[in-house]
Amino acid sequence: MATDKELSDFLEDVERRAFKQALYAVRKEEVALDTVQDAMIKLAEKYGDKPAAELPMLFQRILQNTIRDYFRREKVRNSWISLFSAFTRQNEQEEHYDALDIIQASPGYGGEDGQHQLERRQILAIIENAIQELPGRQREAFLMRYWQDLSVTETALVMGCSEGSVKTHCSRATHSLATVLRAKGIHL
């Protein structure tokens, strides 16, 4: 059973990564914040009594389900909106997202000069934009495997697919990202 401190420490540790993951999926900062908050509340309320080792898998599953719920609600909402064409959304085409607003310098890079910091931020912006352009399932598998550091088995359980599918999604995602980076002259 996870103690309150273990649960609190886990949520604090996963918060930033979960926000990025939700932001990549929903592409709206406010919705991403709400999604992560809802997932954290559900974890604390319903699974706070589980062992600390189970929290990462449970949280990932809850987060993915919360993201899917958002898209389901949007689909229903959009179908009603299309029925009432006179009431169109004015901000439908306006999705303002600036990756540099949320990129922060990683610890340990404090000694970098301005040029290196700028280059690193530009590379991170290119990578984040490339991740956003990945198909949904590829992005989901890639982020869970390489951002959340889940195993293939854990990712398959969270995504509700086979381990082979996870490997395929991750492979395609890394090839796509590598192609985009090479096209921009970045060789990591």
C-alpha positions as CSV (number, residue, x, y, z in Angstrom):
1,M,0.0,0.0,0.0
2,A,1.3,3.4,-1.0
3,T,1.6,5.9,1.8
4,D,0.3,9.5,1.3
5,K,3.9,10.6,0.9
6,E,4.7,8.0,-1.7
7,L,1.5,9.0,-3.6
8,S,2.3,12.7,-3.4
9,D,5.9,12.1,-4.4
10,F,4.8,10.0,-7.4
11,L,2.3,12.6,-8.6
12,E,4.9,15.4,-8.2
13,D,7.4,13.4,-10.2
14,V,5.1,12.5,-13.0
15,E,3.3,15.8,-13.3
16,R,5.5,17.5,-16.0
17,R,5.8,14.4,-18.2
18,A,2.1,13.8,-18.0
19,F,1.4,17.4,-19.0
20,K,3.6,17.1,-22.0
21,Q,2.1,13.8,-23.0
22,A,-1.5,15.2,-22.6
23,L,-0.5,18.4,-24.5
24,Y,0.9,16.3,-27.4
25,A,-2.4,14.4,-27.6
26,V,-5.0,17.2,-27.1
27,R,-2.9,20.1,-28.4
28,K,-4.6,22.6,-26.1
29,E,-2.8,23.7,-23.0
30,E,-5.9,24.2,-20.8
31,V,-7.3,20.9,-21.8
32,A,-4.0,19.2,-21.1
33,L,-3.8,20.7,-17.6
34,D,-7.4,19.6,-16.9
35,T,-6.7,16.1,-18.2
36,V,-3.7,15.6,-16.0
37,Q,-5.5,17.0,-13.0
38,D,-8.4,14.7,-13.6
39,A,-6.1,11.7,-14.0
40,M,-4.3,12.6,-10.8
41,I,-7.5,13.0,-8.8
42,K,-8.9,9.6,-10.1
43,L,-5.6,7.9,-9.2
44,A,-5.6,9.3,-5.7
45,E,-9.3,8.7,-5.1
46,K,-9.7,5.2,-6.6
47,Y,-6.2,3.7,-6.4
48,G,-4.4,5.5,-3.6
49,D,-4.4,2.3,-1.6
50,K,-2.5,0.3,-4.2
51,P,1.2,-0.5,-3.8
52,A,3.6,2.3,-4.9
53,A,5.1,0.0,-7.6
54,E,1.7,-0.2,-9.3
55,L,1.1,3.6,-9.5
56,P,3.0,4.3,-12.7
57,M,1.0,1.7,-14.7
58,L,-2.3,2.7,-13.2
59,F,-1.7,6.4,-13.8
60,Q,-0.7,5.8,-17.4
61,R,-3.9,3.8,-18.0
62,I,-6.0,6.5,-16.3
63,L,-4.3,9.3,-18.2
64,Q,-4.8,7.6,-21.6
65,N,-8.5,6.9,-20.7
66,T,-9.0,10.5,-19.7
67,I,-7.5,11.7,-23.0
68,R,-9.7,9.3,-24.9
69,D,-12.8,10.5,-22.9
70,Y,-11.9,14.1,-24.0
71,F,-11.9,13.1,-27.6
72,R,-15.2,11.2,-27.3
73,R,-16.8,14.2,-25.7
74,E,-15.4,16.5,-28.4
75,K,-16.8,14.1,-31.1
76,V,-20.2,14.2,-29.6
77,R,-20.0,18.0,-29.1
78,N,-18.9,18.6,-32.7
79,S,-21.7,16.4,-34.1
80,W,-24.2,18.6,-32.3
81,I,-22.5,21.7,-33.4
82,S,-22.6,20.6,-37.0
83,L,-26.3,20.1,-36.7
84,F,-26.7,23.8,-35.7
85,S,-24.5,25.3,-38.4
86,A,-25.5,28.8,-37.5
87,F,-23.7,28.5,-34.2
88,T,-20.1,27.9,-35.4
89,R,-17.1,28.2,-33.2
90,Q,-15.0,31.3,-34.0
91,N,-11.7,30.0,-32.6
92,E,-11.9,26.6,-34.3
93,Q,-8.9,27.5,-36.5
94,E,-6.9,29.2,-33.8
95,E,-4.6,26.9,-32.0
96,H,-1.8,28.9,-30.7
97,Y,1.0,26.7,-29.3
98,D,4.5,27.8,-28.8
99,A,6.8,25.0,-27.7
100,L,9.4,27.4,-26.4
101,D,6.9,28.6,-23.8
102,I,7.1,25.3,-22.0
103,I,10.6,24.3,-22.7
104,Q,12.8,24.9,-19.7
105,A,16.5,24.4,-19.3
106,S,17.3,21.0,-18.0
107,P,19.3,20.8,-14.7
108,G,23.0,20.5,-15.2
109,Y,23.1,22.8,-18.2
110,G,23.5,26.0,-16.2
111,G,27.0,26.6,-17.4
112,E,26.0,26.8,-21.1
113,D,26.6,30.0,-22.9
114,G,23.7,31.7,-24.7
115,Q,24.5,30.2,-28.1
116,H,24.4,26.6,-26.8
117,Q,21.2,27.3,-24.9
118,L,19.6,28.7,-28.1
119,E,20.7,25.8,-30.2
120,R,19.4,23.3,-27.6
121,R,16.1,25.1,-27.4
122,Q,15.7,25.2,-31.2
123,I,16.5,21.4,-31.4
124,L,14.0,20.7,-28.7
125,A,11.3,22.8,-30.5
126,I,12.0,20.9,-33.7
127,I,11.7,17.5,-31.8
128,E,8.5,18.6,-30.1
129,N,6.9,19.7,-33.3
130,A,7.9,16.5,-35.0
131,I,6.4,14.5,-32.1
132,Q,3.2,16.4,-32.4
133,E,3.0,15.5,-36.1
134,L,3.2,11.7,-35.4
135,P,0.0,9.7,-35.8
136,G,-1.8,9.3,-32.5
137,R,-0.9,5.7,-31.7
138,Q,2.7,6.2,-32.7
139,R,2.9,9.3,-30.5
140,E,1.3,7.5,-27.7
141,A,3.6,4.5,-27.8
142,F,6.7,6.6,-28.3
143,L,5.9,8.8,-25.3
144,M,5.1,5.9,-23.0
145,R,8.2,4.0,-24.0
146,Y,10.8,6.8,-24.2
147,W,9.3,9.6,-22.2
148,Q,7.6,7.7,-19.4
149,D,10.2,4.9,-19.6
150,L,7.5,2.1,-19.5
151,S,8.5,-1.4,-20.8
152,V,7.0,-2.8,-24.0
153,T,4.7,-5.0,-21.9
154,E,3.5,-2.1,-19.7
155,T,2.9,0.1,-22.8
156,A,0.9,-2.7,-24.5
157,L,-1.3,-3.1,-21.4
158,V,-1.9,0.7,-21.2
159,M,-2.6,1.0,-24.9
160,G,-4.7,-2.2,-25.0
161,C,-2.8,-3.7,-27.8
162,S,-0.1,-6.4,-28.4
163,E,3.6,-6.0,-27.6
164,G,4.3,-6.4,-31.3
165,S,2.0,-3.4,-32.1
166,V,3.9,-1.3,-29.5
167,K,7.2,-2.2,-31.1
168,T,5.9,-1.4,-34.6
169,H,4.4,2.0,-33.4
170,C,7.7,2.9,-31.7
171,S,9.8,1.8,-34.7
172,R,7.7,3.9,-37.1
173,A,7.8,6.9,-34.7
174,T,11.6,6.8,-34.3
175,H,12.1,6.4,-38.1
176,S,9.8,9.4,-38.7
177,L,11.5,11.5,-36.1
178,A,14.9,10.6,-37.4
179,T,13.9,11.6,-41.0
180,V,12.5,14.9,-39.8
181,L,15.7,15.7,-37.8
182,R,18.0,14.6,-40.7
183,A,16.0,16.9,-43.0
184,K,16.7,19.8,-40.6
185,G,20.4,19.0,-40.5
186,I,20.3,17.5,-37.0
187,H,22.3,14.3,-36.4
188,L,21.9,13.1,-32.8
